[in-house]
Amino acid sequence: MDGKKGRIFSGMRPTGPLHIGHLVGALRNWVALQDQYDCFYCIVDWHAFLSEYKAPATIRDNILGMAADWIACGIDPERSTVFVQSEVAEHLELAMIFGAMTDLPRVERVPTFKEQVQALQEKDVYTYGFLGYPVLQAADIALYKASVVPVGEDQVPHLEFAREIIRRFHGFTGSDIFPEPQAVLTPAARLLGTDRRKMSKSYGNTIPLSADAATIRRQVMSMVTDESRVKRTDPGHPDVCNVCAYYKVFAPEREGAVAEECRNAARGCVDCKSELAAILEQHLGPIRRRREELLADPGGLDAILERGRRRAQEVAEQTMRDVRRLCGVPRRGAQK
């Protein structure tokens, strides 16, 4: 950690292929933070299990793909610790201890719980386990004594809840072993899906990081644009056009000119989409090719995850030795 500001923890659930929303909303930021922090990036498969418990095989199928996506996007396993949550048992142990100290009414008031239950209603997540996922998130962060967590604005309440749990633990144990993690907000704007709804694989409105050129073009050409622009000669309104929003993220140097041509009806939506498809292929093509190389050597990916596990395990074991001592719990393997 020499020369770095502190430690970061962040994770993603392996519930399906990653798409450009993950790239813009998290991965670009993760890559940039590697030079500033000691980064722990975790494939949080226990969190995935909370919603996918009826079909858990899909979780395992997605783990290597997620690791390949991360590395292809620029996560360097030599600079960052990349690992799988369930392979470090201390995550659940600390979550149990935190859960014992957490008021049930407070968990029920976490703002996104009801939203998630509604959004995932086809998964039947109104369960004891899913209610406690913010407690598990707090344990994930505290286990590595992370001082910083990169989040979007909608996740800030979760981080405040984690800080509350840490304060409560400190109050009960008379300690201050955990830093109170602070948020680093992801600077990029959130992209909508191709149909202008929230980007979600269940809507079929995403562009996967693994998409080939033909898939990228097909998805881009289906994008909803300015619905008030009926004819090619009608002036457009780039401020409400989803395609123009993508230029802002992936080709900011072209955004101004494209917006002006749109307003003046100097270009049509088909032209705008065709150029965007080519731009996205320039961004995603190298990621796709690197991803394919990584997946062609699953043993190599397993070795990367094992190195990450060993590093994470070392830190987690030290943390839990301190936690067990503070809680009066015998160390693992001690005689009763």
C-alpha positions in Angstrom: 0.0 0.0 0.0 3.1 2.3 -0.2 2.2 5.7 -1.5 -1.6 4.8 -1.7 -4.4 6.7 0.1 -6.1 3.7 1.7 -8.0 0.6 0.8 -11.1 0.2 -1.4 -13.6 -2.6 -1.5 -16.2 -3.0 -4.2 -18.0 -5.9 -5.8 -20.5 -7.1 -8.5 -23.0 -9.9 -8.4 -22.4 -12.6 -11.1 -26.0 -12.8 -12.3 -25.3 -12.5 -16.0 -23.1 -11.0 -18.7 -21.8 -7.5 -18.1 -22.8 -4.7 -20.4 -21.8 -1.1 -21.2 -23.7 0.2 -18.2 -21.3 -1.7 -15.9 -18.3 -0.3 -17.9 -19.5 3.3 -17.6 -21.1 3.0 -14.2 -18.3 1.2 -12.4 -15.4 -0.5 -14.2 -13.9 2.7 -15.7 -13.7 4.1 -12.3 -12.4 0.9 -10.7 -9.5 0.9 -13.3 -8.6 4.5 -12.5 -8.6 3.9 -8.8 -6.0 1.2 -8.9 -3.2 3.7 -9.0 -4.5 5.5 -5.9 -5.7 2.8 -3.6 -5.1 -0.8 -2.4 -8.1 -2.2 -4.3 -10.1 -5.3 -3.3 -12.6 -6.2 -6.1 -14.9 -9.0 -5.2 -17.2 -11.2 -7.2 -20.0 -11.3 -4.7 -21.6 -14.6 -5.4 -23.4 -14.8 -2.0 -25.2 -11.6 -2.9 -26.2 -13.2 -6.2 -27.4 -16.3 -4.3 -29.9 -14.2 -2.3 -31.9 -13.6 -5.5 -30.8 -16.6 -7.6 -31.2 -19.4 -5.0 -33.7 -21.3 -7.2 -31.2 -21.6 -10.0 -27.7 -21.3 -8.4 -25.9 -23.1 -11.2 -26.0 -19.9 -13.2 -24.0 -18.1 -10.6 -21.0 -20.4 -11.0 -21.3 -20.2 -14.8 -21.0 -16.5 -14.6 -18.0 -16.2 -12.3 -15.2 -16.8 -14.8 -17.0 -14.6 -17.4 -17.1 -11.7 -14.9 -13.4 -12.1 -14.0 -12.6 -12.1 -17.7 -14.7 -9.0 -18.2 -13.0 -7.1 -15.4 -9.5 -7.9 -16.5 -10.3 -7.2 -20.2 -11.6 -3.8 -19.1 -8.3 -3.0 -17.3 -8.5 -4.4 -13.8 -4.9 -5.6 -13.2 -4.7 -8.6 -10.8 -1.1 -7.7 -10.1 -2.2 -4.3 -8.7 -5.7 -5.3 -7.3 -7.0 -8.2 -5.3 -9.6 -10.0 -7.5 -11.4 -12.8 -5.7 -14.7 -14.7 -5.1 -16.7 -13.8 -2.0 -17.8 -17.4 -1.1 -14.2 -18.6 -1.1 -13.5 -16.4 2.0 -15.7 -17.8 4.8 -15.2 -14.8 7.0 -17.7 -12.8 5.0 -20.6 -14.8 6.4 -19.1 -14.9 9.9 -18.8 -11.2 10.2 -22.2 -10.7 8.6 -23.7 -13.0 11.4 -22.0 -10.9 14.1 -23.1 -7.6 12.6 -26.6 -9.0 12.1 -26.8 -9.9 15.8 -26.1 -6.3 16.6 -28.4 -4.7 14.0 -32.0 -3.5 14.8 -34.6 -5.2 12.6 -36.7 -2.1 12.0 -33.5 -0.3 10.8 -32.9 -3.0 8.2 -36.5 -2.7 7.0 -36.0 1.0 6.5 -33.1 0.7 4.1 -34.6 2.7 1.2 -33.8 0.3 -1.7 -35.1 -2.9 -0.1 -38.7 -2.5 -1.2 -37.5 -1.2 -4.6 -35.4 -4.3 -5.0 -38.2 -6.6 -3.9 -40.4 -5.0 -6.6 -37.8 -5.0 -9.3 -37.0 -8.7 -8.6 -40.5 -9.9 -7.9 -40.2 -12.7 -10.4 -37.3 -14.0 -8.2 -39.3 -14.2 -5.0 -36.8 -12.3 -2.9 -39.1 -11.3 0.0 -37.0 -13.6 2.2 -35.1 -13.5 5.5 -31.8 -13.7 3.6 -32.5 -10.9 1.2 -33.7 -8.6 4.0 -30.2 -8.9 5.4 -28.2 -8.2 2.3 -27.3 -4.6 3.5 -25.8 -6.3 6.6 -23.7 -8.6 4.4 -22.6 -5.6 2.4 -21.4 -3.9 5.5 -19.5 -7.0 6.5 -17.9 -7.2 3.0 -16.5 -3.7 3.4 -15.5 -3.9 7.1 -13.8 -7.3 6.7 -11.0 -5.6 4.7 -11.1 -2.4 6.7 -11.9 -0.5 3.6 -11.9 3.3 4.0 -13.3 4.1 0.6 -16.1 2.5 -1.5 -16.8 3.6 -5.1 -20.6 3.9 -5.5 -23.3 5.5 -7.6 -25.5 8.1 -5.9 -28.3 5.5 -5.5 -26.0 3.4 -3.3 -25.0 6.1 -0.9 -27.8 5.1 1.6 -26.3 1.6 1.7 -22.9 3.0 2.7 -24.4 5.2 5.4 -26.1 2.0 6.8 -22.7 0.3 6.8 -21.3 3.2 8.8 -24.1 2.9 11.3 -23.4 -0.8 11.8 -19.7 -0.1 12.3 -20.5 2.6 14.9 -22.8 0.2 16.7 -20.1 -2.5 16.7 -17.6 0.0 18.1 -20.2 1.0 20.8 -20.8 -2.5 21.9 -17.2 -3.6 21.9 -15.5 -0.3 23.0 -13.2 -0.5 20.0 -12.5 1.4 16.9 -11.0 -1.3 14.7 -13.0 -0.4 11.5 -12.7 2.8 9.5 -16.0 4.4 8.6 -16.0 4.0 4.8 -16.4 7.1 2.7 -18.0 7.2 -0.8 -16.2 7.9 -4.0 -19.0 8.8 -6.5 -18.6 7.4 -10.0 -18.2 10.5 -12.2 -19.8 9.2 -15.4 -23.4 9.8 -16.3 -25.8 6.9 -16.1 -26.8 5.5 -19.5 -30.3 4.3 -20.2 -31.0 1.2 -22.1 -31.6 1.1 -25.9 -35.3 1.6 -25.3 -34.8 4.5 -22.8 -35.8 2.4 -19.8 -33.3 1.4 -17.1 -30.6 -0.7 -18.6 -31.4 -4.4 -17.7 -30.7 -7.7 -19.3 -34.2 -8.7 -18.4 -35.5 -6.0 -20.8 -33.1 -7.0 -23.6 -32.0 -3.3 -23.9 -28.3 -3.7 -23.1 -25.2 -3.9 -25.2 -23.0 -6.7 -23.7 -19.3 -6.1 -23.3 -18.9 -9.4 -25.2 -21.1 -8.2 -28.2 -19.6 -8.6 -31.6 -19.8 -5.9 -34.3 -23.1 -7.2 -35.7 -24.8 -7.4 -32.3 -23.6 -3.9 -31.4 -25.0 -2.5 -34.7 -28.3 -4.4 -34.3 -28.8 -3.0 -30.8 -27.8 0.5 -31.7 -30.0 0.6 -34.7 -32.9 -0.4 -32.5 -32.4 2.5 -30.1 -35.2 4.9 -29.3 -34.3 8.4 -30.3 -36.3 11.7 -30.4 -39.9 10.5 -30.7 -41.0 14.0 -31.8 -38.8 13.9 -34.9 -41.1 12.1 -37.4 -39.4 13.0 -40.7 -35.8 13.2 -41.7 -36.2 17.0 -42.4 -37.7 17.7 -38.9 -35.3 19.5 -36.5 -34.2 17.2 -33.7 -33.9 17.6 -30.0 -30.5 16.1 -28.9 -31.1 16.8 -25.2 -33.9 14.2 -25.1 -32.3 11.8 -27.6 -30.8 8.6 -26.1 -28.3 8.2 -28.9 -26.9 11.7 -28.2 -26.4 10.7 -24.6 -24.2 7.8 -25.7 -22.0 10.2 -27.8 -21.5 12.3 -24.6 -20.0 9.2 -22.9 -18.2 7.4 -25.7 -17.3 10.2 -28.1 -17.4 13.6 -26.3 -15.3 15.1 -29.0 -18.2 14.5 -31.5 -21.0 15.4 -29.2 -21.3 19.1 -30.0 -21.1 18.6 -33.8 -23.6 15.8 -33.8 -26.0 17.7 -31.6 -25.8 20.8 -33.9 -26.4 18.7 -37.0 -29.4 17.0 -35.3 -31.0 20.4 -34.4 -30.5 21.6 -37.9 -31.8 18.4 -39.5 -28.4 18.1 -41.2 -28.3 14.4 -40.4 -30.9 11.8 -39.8 -31.2 9.3 -36.9 -30.0 6.4 -39.1 -26.7 8.3 -39.8 -26.3 9.1 -36.1 -26.8 5.5 -35.1 -24.5 4.1 -37.8 -21.7 6.3 -36.6 -22.4 5.4 -32.9 -22.3 1.7 -33.7 -18.8 2.1 -35.2 -17.7 4.2 -32.2 -18.9 1.5 -29.8 -17.1 -1.2 -31.7 -13.9 0.7 -31.4 -14.4 0.8 -27.6 -15.7 -2.8 -27.1 -13.7 -4.6 -29.8 -10.5 -4.7 -27.8 -12.4 -5.7 -24.6 -14.2 -8.5 -26.5 -10.9 -9.9 -28.0 -9.1 -9.8 -24.7 -12.0 -11.4 -22.9 -12.0 -14.3 -25.5 -8.3 -14.8 -24.9 -8.8 -15.0 -21.1 -11.7 -17.4 -21.4 -9.7 -19.7 -23.7 -7.5 -20.3 -20.7 -9.8 -21.0 -17.7 -7.0 -22.5 -15.7 -5.2 -19.1 -15.9 -8.3 -17.3 -14.7 -8.7 -19.8 -11.8 -5.0 -19.1 -10.9 -5.7 -15.4 -10.8 -8.8 -15.9 -8.5 -6.8 -18.2 -6.3 -4.0 -15.7 -5.8 -6.7 -13.1 -5.0 -8.3 -15.5 -2.5 -5.1 -16.1 -0.7 -4.5 -12.3 -0.4 -8.1 -11.7 0.7 -8.0 -14.6 3.2 -4.9 -13.3 4.9 -6.5 -9.9 5.5 -9.9 -11.4 6.5 -8.4 -13.9 9.0 -6.5 -11.1 10.8 -9.7 -9.0 11.0 -11.7 -11.8 12.4 -9.1 -12.6 15.0 -9.6 -9.1 16.3 -13.4 -9.3 16.0 -13.6 -12.7 17.9 -11.4 -11.3 20.7 -13.6 -8.2 21.0 -16.8 -10.2 21.0 -15.5 -12.8 23.4 -15.8 -15.6 20.8 -13.1 -18.3 20.9 -10.7 -18.3 18.0 -11.4 -20.9 15.4 -10.2 -24.3 16.5 -9.7 -23.3 20.1 -10.6 -25.8 22.8 -13.9 -25.1 24.6 
